[in-house]
Amino acid sequence: MGGHEAGDVASRMIVEAMGEVDSQGRLSSLLDDVEDRLLEVNSRIYHGGTMRATPVTMGSTVAALLATGHYCLSVWAGDSRVYRYRNNELEQITRDHSQTEKLIQEGKLRREAADGHPDAHVITRAVGGGPRLFLESELKKIRDGDRYLLCSDGLNKELGDSEIGEGLGVGNCAAACSHLVNLALKRRCVDNVTAIVVQFDETRQWN
């Protein structure tokens, strides 16, 4: 969470908690497990910051993709994103939990003007950002060849949708991921750039 302390600590705690998720079972069970673990981490991060001699705000955004059978579920808090690339078309699955997105949805700000807004970096949800965590999720049916991108805002701040879509069409998942990250790093790149690319297919389900 930019502008606050110990974001690396918060994000590492989230990664460690997600690494313990039981990957077996139905999608609803996976979601319950993820929610329980993130709620527990949220409490630890929030109270860890408030209990310091000098209280600090700690936190991190999160974006996760859960998949089983013919469906996948995007789960997120903050402005890290999940995109789907299908039949050469890019779709943003997540909706940013940010002040500017809130203003856009209320009709008070044009999307084209969001980048230059004074609150462009203000997020409204994060793991550890408050005593309670509200996650959002979006269910999608998987099709053969679907390619998904999970990324921090450091990537989409540097690359437009057309560049992200074009990059996701490059080679295999590893090649596409490297292409997108390297392209973002060539720009002004004021934030960390994190990306994961995964592709579903009928024979191996994902790679």
Secondary structure, DSSP 8 states (H G I E B T S, - for coil): -TTSS-HHHHHHHHHHHHTT----S-HHHHHHHHHHHHHHHHHHHHHHHHTSSS-----B-EEEEEEETTEEEEEEESS-EEEEEETTEEEE-S---BHHHHHHHTTSS-GGGSTTSTTTT-BS--BTSSSS---EEEEEE--TT-EEEEE-HHHHTTS-HHHHHHHHTSSSHHHHHHHHHHHHHTS---S---EEEEE--TTTS--
